[in-house]
Amino acid sequence: GLFVLPGAIDTHVHFNDKFMGTVSVHDYYSGTLAAAYGGVTSIVDFSNQIPRNPLSRTLEIKFKEAEGKAMIDYGIHPVITDVSSEILDEIPVIIEQGAPTIKCYMTYRSEGLMVDIPDLKKILEQLTDHGGMLLVHAEDNDTIETNIPRFISQGKTAAIYHAFSRPPQSEFKAILKCIKLTEETGGRLFIVHLSSDEGMEAVDSAQKKGHHVYAETCTHYLIFSEERLHQEDGIKWVCSPPLRNQTIQQNLWKGISDGRIAMVTSDDAAYSWNAKLMGQSRFDRCPNGIPGVEPRLNILYSEGVVKNRITLSRLVELVSANPAKLFGLWPRKGRIAPGADADIVLLDPQKKWTMSQKSLHMAADWSAYEGIEIAGKIEKVFSRGELIIDGNKCLARKGRGKYLHRRLNPEFIA
């Protein structure tokens, strides 16, 4: 009476993430433990380049963080923050080391993360020449840097103004700039955490013209709307890009159903409640992010499959098969078949329960998903054939997770 599903893959998590004066509470033990309880058997984590440090250091940092702690298998997305000729020359080496997907930010200038368009093009050219793919956080920085000081000076400091300062058009504008780069280079582009229907249409249009452009959205954009930001505790839902209105939300559901959006990830960025409270009186001081690595599969089954927004087979594509294919893990991951890793989830479709901070296993001391009624429950999780989650018991040994050396397959990129 249980569904047998391939283990989920979450290619968008931020473990040990240093951001806006704080550090995420998920490390490679607590983060992968929560992931395992959520039916996730592989994650790919972001590792920000330390300015004036080689790109190889981004891998070394994560290897050290994962050693003796990772409960499931993990890969790494290096994040370039400081572009130089030496960094560009290092890209082929990093790809050979199994990290062919490199991320850049188009915003967060003051946090030292932003990469401008000319440098993005240089990075994309190197990735294209050597079998890699560029991941982009696409928001127009000029729009954001204009809006935030204006709102603050007008006393508009509540959480909802976080959303107003980063309108859908800022994402759309940035996505169009990125697509132009793929047209000029023939490169491979992946838009992370897409949150706008205009952006989705731009990606779809680029694909139809033969360009290698793909996108994911995230669980929270499908479940929450910007109305949450009007609440007294609205800082819980401050993330970037921000939550959108219900019309856009419904369009995103259509996009994941019909294939215009390839994947749904969590963008797990778990900051403590005390850290989030830094933005209680000013939205621009709130660490952007929502803890979500554990809820994703249960939420998508309950809100998606049970409510007939997506089929069960489409769910498997969104969280298992497509991430494996697009990010260099297929055929080892993302499927149940001879020769694959036997990453398997057993889900009871009959069970009903209430999601809350207490019923979840994430390290955060709060939950954005508090009080949501869930249909269906993960009962057992196997990683490489080993039972690691049995009901409410974790049987996995700390440090059993292995590094996933990834290589992109042109068959799935074209």
N, C-alpha and C positions, 0 to 999 in steps of 0.2 A: 503493500500500500504506500510505499515511499517513492518519490521521484529520484532517479539516479542521474546526477548532473556532473559535467566536468567541473573541476575546481575552478573557482573564479580567479581572475587575474586583475589586479588593480595597478595600472601603470601610472598612477598619479597620487603619490603620497609624499609628505614632508616630515621625515623623522629627524629628531635632533635639530630642528630648523631654527636658526637664529634670525629673528625678524622683528623690527619695530621695538627694539629694546627688551625682547623676551626670547625664550626658547620653548619650542613645542614640547609638551609633556610625553609624547610618544617617542621612545627610543627603540632600538631594535629588539628589545625584549617585549616591552608593553605594547608596542605598535604591531608587531607580528603576532603576538598573542591575541589581541583584539581582532586582527585580520582573520586568524584561523577560526575563531568562534563565528565569524561572519561568512565562513565558507570560502575565504580567500586563501589560495595555496601558493600564489606567487605575487610579489609586489615589485614595482620599479620605483625607486626613490630618487629624489632630486638632490644633487650635491653642488652647492654654489662654489664657484671658483673664488679663492681668496685672492684679492688684488695683488698683482705682481708675483703670483705663484704659478707654477706650471699646471696645466690641465690634469696631468697625471695625479696631482695631489688630491683632486676631487675623488678619484677612485680609492686612493690609499686611505683617506679619511673614512670612507664608508666601509671598507674592508675591516678597519680597526673597530668601528662602531658595531659591526655585525658579529664580529668574532666572539664566540661563546654566548651569544644572545639570540640570534635570529632563529625563530621557530619554524619558519617556512623559507622557501627559496626566494632570492632577491636579485634584482638587477639595478643598474645605476644609470641615470640620466645626468651627465655633467652639465652644469649651467655656466655659460661664459658670461663674465661680468667685466672683463678687462681685456679688450682686443688689442693684440700686437702681432707682429709678423711671426714671433716665436710661438704664440698660441695658435695661429693659423697653421703653421707648419706641424704642430703637434696633433692636429685633428686626425690625420690618417693613422697615427699610432694609437690613439684612443679608440678608434673604430676597430682596429685589429685586436685590442684588448677586450672587445665584447661590449662596448658602449657606443653603438652607432647612432644614437638619438641624442642630440644636443639641444638644450633649451636656451632661449634668450627672452628677456623681458623688454617690452617696448615702453614701459613706464617704470615708476619707482626710481626716478633720478636721484632723489635725496637719500634713498637707501643704498645707493651705489650699485644698483642692479641693471639700470637701463642701458640698452645698446641701440645706437642710432641706425638709420636706414643704410647708409653706405657700408657700415661694418656688418650689418645683417647680410648684405649681399655677398660680401667676401666670405663670410662663414658658410652661407648656403652654397656658394661655388665650390668650396673645399669639400663639403659634405656630399655634393652631387658627384664630384669627380671620384670619390672614394667609397661610395655605397652607403652614405649616411642620410639622415633625415633631420630637418630643422623643426623643433617644437617652439611655438611662439605664444607668449602671453600677450595677446593683442588688445591693447587699449591705447588710445591716442593721448600721449602725455601732455601735449599742449592744452588740450581740452581740460584735463584734470587739474593741471597746475594753474589754470585760469579760474576754474570754478571753486576749488577748495578755499583759497584765501578770500574770495568774494563772499562765500557763504559764512565763513568764520567772522569776517568784519561786520556782517549784517546780523550776527547773533544767531544764525541758523546752524546750530551745533548738534542737534539730535541725530539719532542713527539714520533716519530717513534721508537726511541730506547727504549721507554717504552715497546712496543710490542716485540722488539727483546730480551729484557732482560727477558721476561716471555714467552718463546716459547711454542707451543702446547705440546711438550714433557714434559714440567714441570708439566702441568696439568695431562697428561696421567700417568706419574710416580706416582703422588700423589693419583690419583684415584685407581690405582692398589694396593697401600698400604692400602687404605680404604677398598677395596673389600676383601683383605686378612683378615682384621679384622672381617668382616661379616662372612667369612668362618670359622673363629676360634670361634666366639661367637654365630652365628645364629641370629645376630642382624639385625636391620632395619636401612638402610642407604639411605640418600637422598643427591645427589650432587647438590649444588646450582650453578647457572649461568654457566652451562657447555658450553664450547666454542670450543671444539676440536672434530673432527670426530673420532680420535683414542679413546678419552675418551668415546664417545658415543658407540662405538663398545664394549669397555670393560664393560660398564653398561649392554648392551644388552646381552653379553655373560654370565655375572653373573646371569642375570634373567633367561636365558635359562637353567642354571645349578641349578635353584631353590633357589637362594639367593634373599633376600629382598633388592634389590638395585634399586633406581629410580633416575631420573634426570630431571631438568628443564633447559631450556635455556632462554635467555632474548631477548626482542624486538630488542635491538641495534645490537646484533650479526647477526640478520636476515636481517637488513636493511643497516648497514654500514660495510665496509671492512676496513682493515688497511691502505688502500690508503688515508683515511681521515687524518691519522696521519702525512702524508707528507705535508698537507696544512699549511699555515702560522698560522691559528688558530687551529692547530691540537690538542691543549690541551683540546678543547671542548670534544674530544672523548677519553680522557685518562680514562680508567676504568680497573678494574682487575677482572678476567682475561682480557687481552686486546682483541681488535678487531683482527680478523683473515683474511686470504686471501679469495678470492671469491669462490674458490673450496670448502673450508671448509664451507663457508656460504651456498652454495647450498646443501651440504650434511646435514647440520643442518635443512634446509627446508624439506628435505626428511625424516629426523628423526622425526620431529614433525607431518608430514603427516602420516607416517606408524606406529607410536606408540612407537618407540624406545625412544623418549623423551616424558615424560608424560605431561609437562606443559610449558607454556611461562609466565614468570613474568617480572616485569619492573626493579627490582633492583634499585628502585628510590633512588638516592643519590644526592640531589639537593644542590650544593654549589654555592655561589655567583660567579659572574665573577671575582671580585677582588680576591677571594680565588683561583680560577683556575689560575689566573695570577701569583700566587706564583711559578708555574711551567713553566713560559714562557721561562726562560733561562736554566732551569734544570728539565727534566721530572720527576725526583724522588721527587721533591718538590710539584708536582701538586696533589691536592686531587683527589683521584680516584673515579669517579662516574659521572653518567649522570641523569638529571631529566627526569623521564619517566612514572610516574604513570598515567598521563592523556592520553598520545598518544597511549598507548598499544592496546586497543580494536579497535580504528579507524585504526591504522596502520595494524594490523593483518587482519582486514576485507578488507581494500583497497589493500594491497600488497599480501595478502594470498588468500582470497576467490575470489576477483574480478579477480585476475591474475591466478586463477585455480591451485594454489600451495597447498591449503587445501580446504576441503569442509566446508560449513557452520556448519554442525553438528560437524565436527572435531574442528572448532573454539570454539564451545560451550564446548566441552570436555576440550580443552586446557586451557581456562580461567575461567571456571565455575565448571563443574562437577568433573573433576579430582582433582583440588585443594581442593574442598569440601570433596571428598572421602579420599584422601591421608592425609589430615591434620585435620581430625576429625570434620568436619562441616556438613557432609551429615547425614540425608536427609533434615536438616533444610535449608541449603544453597545449591546453585549450580544447582537448578532445578526449574521448574514451575509445581507445583502439589499441590493438597489439603494437608494441613498440613505443607507445607514449608512456608518460611517467606515472600513470595510475593515480592522478590527482582527482579525487572523487568526493562529491557531496551528496549526502542522503537527506532529502527534505520531506517532511511530513506535511502534506497539503491540508490536512484536517485540523491541525492544532491552531488555536488562537491565543494570542497573548498581547500584553501591553508593553511597548518599548519605552524604556526610561533609563536614566543614568544608573539606577540600581539593577535593572535587568540586563544591561550591557556590561561588557568587560573592558571597555576603553579606560585609559588612565585619566581622562579629563574628569574634573569634579562637577560637571554639568553636562547636559545634553540638549542639543537643538531639537532632537526628536522625541522629547518628553511627552508621554501620554498618547502616542499614536497607536491605534489598535492594529495589530498585525495578524493577517491570515497566512498560515504556513510557518513552519519552524525548522531550522536546520538541526538535524539529530546527530549526524556523524560526519566527520571530515577525515579523508585519507590524503596523505601527502607521500608521493612516491610509493604507494601501496601500504604505508604505515598508518594505522589509526591514530590520529593526533587529537581529535576532539570526539568525545563520547558523551553526548548529552551535555551536562554541565561540568564535565571533567576534562581537563587538559592532560593528555598522556604524553605529550611531546617532550623531548629532552631539549633543554636550552642549548642553543648553538648548532642544532641539527640542520638548519637551513643552509643551502649552498648558493654560491654566486652563480648567476645565470649569464653565461657568455653568449651574447646575442649577435646574430648576423642577419641583416635584412634580406629577404628573399624578393628579388625583382618581380617574381610572378604575382606577388600580392601587393606590390606597390603600383604596378602599371595600371 
